[in-house]
Amino acid sequence: MYGDGWYLPLLKLLVPKLRSGSVVMADNIFTFRKDLQPYVDYVQSGENGFISTTLHIADGFEYSVFAP
């Protein structure tokens, strides 16, 4: 299962444990583009403590830095 079924809920569980500068990477961003859109929107919104960009490597990686 991909997308909002796992990626986003797991990230939200991790956030309280993250230090400023922590890096979070998510794989298969292009392969499962539709399913992972809620995750990408969350980390790229600028409202949830992340600075994030999609890396065009293989199936796509979302590279996010926690910077609250």
C-alpha positions as CSV (number, residue, x, y, z in Angstrom):
1,M,0.0,0.0,0.0
2,Y,1.3,3.4,-0.9
3,G,0.3,7.1,-0.6
4,D,-1.8,8.3,2.2
5,G,-2.3,4.7,3.4
6,W,1.3,4.7,4.8
7,Y,3.7,7.5,3.8
8,L,1.8,10.4,5.4
9,P,0.6,8.8,8.6
10,L,4.1,7.4,9.2
11,L,5.6,10.8,8.6
12,K,3.2,12.4,11.1
13,L,4.2,9.8,13.7
14,L,7.9,10.7,13.2
15,V,7.6,14.5,13.3
16,P,7.6,14.8,17.1
17,K,10.9,12.9,17.1
18,L,12.6,14.9,14.4
19,R,15.3,17.5,15.1
20,S,15.6,20.6,13.0
21,G,17.7,19.6,10.0
22,S,16.5,16.0,9.9
23,V,16.2,14.6,6.4
24,V,13.3,12.4,5.2
25,M,13.3,10.7,1.9
26,A,10.4,9.0,0.1
27,D,10.8,6.7,-2.9
28,N,8.5,6.0,-5.9
29,I,7.2,9.5,-6.2
30,F,6.7,9.2,-10.0
31,T,5.7,5.5,-10.0
32,F,2.8,6.2,-7.6
33,R,2.2,9.9,-8.4
34,K,-1.5,9.9,-7.8
35,D,-1.4,7.8,-4.6
36,L,1.5,9.8,-3.1
37,Q,0.2,13.3,-4.0
38,P,-1.2,13.9,-0.4
39,Y,2.3,13.2,1.0
40,V,4.0,15.4,-1.6
41,D,1.5,18.2,-0.9
42,Y,2.1,17.9,2.8
43,V,5.9,18.2,2.7
44,Q,5.9,20.9,0.0
45,S,3.2,23.1,1.4
46,G,5.6,25.1,3.6
47,E,3.1,24.9,6.4
48,N,4.2,21.7,8.1
49,G,7.8,22.4,9.0
50,F,9.4,20.9,5.8
51,I,11.4,22.3,2.9
52,S,11.0,19.7,0.2
53,T,11.8,19.0,-3.5
54,T,11.2,16.1,-5.8
55,L,14.5,14.6,-7.2
56,H,14.3,13.3,-10.7
57,I,16.3,10.2,-9.9
58,A,15.0,6.7,-11.0
59,D,11.3,6.4,-9.8
60,G,11.5,9.8,-8.1
61,F,12.6,10.7,-4.6
62,E,11.0,13.3,-2.4
63,Y,13.9,15.0,-0.4
64,S,12.6,16.8,2.6
65,V,14.4,18.7,5.4
66,F,12.6,19.3,8.7
67,A,13.1,23.0,9.5
68,P,10.3,24.1,11.9
